[in-house]
Amino acid sequence: MFAVLLAFRALNFKYVAIEWMKPRTFGDAAVAAYKVYVNGIVEATLSADQLSFSFTKGVACHEYVFQVQVFFSHLVFVT
């Protein structure tokens, strides 16, 4: 599991849209899915080809922390 760098695509009174770039992969590993967390709670599980998310449950004057976690199909470690 790896974290990815997020960018805000849109901020307005109706939603917050975040986006990210597909992370580098190593060897046979391929991106399998992403999990989006808002304030530490899983908000969505997305497919490997979805690189953005819109959060529509926000309330004005509240703070939110967004995190995206990437899952790979398999990792092979050579020791």
N, C-alpha and C positions, 0 to 999 in steps of 0.2 A: 504494500500500500504506500502510495506517495501522494503528497499534496501538490497542487498545481497553482500557478500564479493567476489571480483573478483580476479582471478589469470591469468597471461599471460601463455598461452600454447605454443605460437609460436610468434616470432618477426623476420621478415625478410623483404626484399625489395618488396615482392609481397603482403603480407597481415600481419595483426595482428590477432591472434586468442586468444580470452578470454574464460574463463570457470568459473563456479561457482558450488557450492553444493546446492542441494535442501534445502530450509530453513525449520526449524521446523514449524510444524503446531499445532494449538491448537483447541481442540474440534472438531466440524464438518467442520471446514475450510479446504479446499484443494486448492493447487496451481492450478490456472486456466490458467495463461499466464505470460509471461515476456515481458517487453519492454526494448529494448536496445537503449540507448541514446549515441550519439557521439557529443561532444561539445554542449550538451544541446538540440540537435535535435533528434527526434525519428528516428532511423535508421532501426529498425525491431520490429515486434511483433511476438513472438515465442510461440509455444505450451508449455504446462506444462512439457513435457518430454524432451524438448531440453535444455541442460545445457551448451551449448557453442555457440559461434558466431565468424565468421571470417569477419573482416573488410578489404575490398579490394580497397576502394576508397581513400586511403591515398596518400599523396604526401611527398616525402623526405624532411627532415628538417622542418617539421611542427609538432606542438604539438597537441595532441588529448587527450580529457578527456572522459573516458568510464564510463557509469553508467548503471546498470541493476535494473529495478524496478519489483517487483513481485506483482501479483494480485491474490487474493484468491477468490474462488467461492462464499463464503459468510462468514461473520464474525458475531458471536453472542456475544454481550457484556452483561454481567450480572451486573446490578448496585444495 
